[in-house]
Amino acid sequence: MEIAKKNIAFLVEAIMEWSQYHGRADLPWRHGINSPLPTPYEVWVSEIMLQQTQVTRVIPFYQRFLERFPNVKSLADTTWEEFLPYYAGLGYYRRGRNMLKTAQIIEQQYQGKFLQDRDQLLALPGIGQYTANAILSFGFGQPHLAFDTNQQRVLGRFLQGDKKATLQVEGITAHIPADTEFRQLNGAIMDFANGVCLNRQPHCEHCPLQAKCVYAQTQGQQEATTSTKAERFPHASAVAMVFLHENHQHYYSSTLDHYQPFILPQGNTSRHQIQAYFQREYRLDLAVRPPFAKGFRDAQPTLLINAQILLGQPDFSIFDRAAGKAARQQALEKLNQS
Ligand code: ADE
């Protein structure tokens, strides 16, 4: 689709203007801890945290993390055990591991200086298109759109009337006026997505893009025809089947003969409930991923969940062959009763 240059210029001007009054300039990663602008390292930390967690929840983690690890070197020099308390509660094991690996690579191979080349950034563990663009724009002021789901929604609706429209990001970026400050623009579009162009029920009536926005002109019809209804699943009454493993290498099972998932008592289906259950029963800290499959088992709604052991020594001796059938039976009965 031909992208209208003047429409992009209109959008940029309107959103930049909007953000002067309604933007979130006070978010801690919009300025540096010790300088007016965030360092590329600070941007990277914030973006990894923001990938998986809501802004309000990230803020205290971000501040605590940077007090303890203010730069690449401090992070590269730390251990997993030391790192984890500053990160646990924010997300997944793999992302944390990748953060440490990336810090070590930058420290050892690039003298601790954050990379500003897109391809080099993409080669680092845990850095994909979005994070690379965010580092380049927020950290170095380079002309890239970060293009997270929020930006996709605003531009998809404005240009094609559908938040999921396929867009040519490079083409759009090329039409952004040359004097645009990309640090601000990226933040402004994200804030606009959060304040006006909401995922559900956008505030079109207050929107400064209305006059040229395809979504507003079609009253959301285009998007309504392409979006599928969210699948409904009764989580509250579901049983969780947890696949417990350590770094996808060692698997733990509640049965001896062949690998089987742990089946948690009914009602333990949220991430926090599952974490609390394993902490209580086995003294293990887990990273719990969202359900990767939903289904039914004995006509009961069932979530299949993938959980990794973060900290703790798995002691499943009750499941050892040597421990005998009685001990296993007892443990399984206890599981079923609780
Ligand atoms: N500012 C910079 N990156 C951001 C993000 N991912 N979400 C919200 N605000 C941001």
Residues whose N, C-alpha, C, O or C-beta is under 5 A from the ligand:
A	BS01	ADE	L50 G187 M190
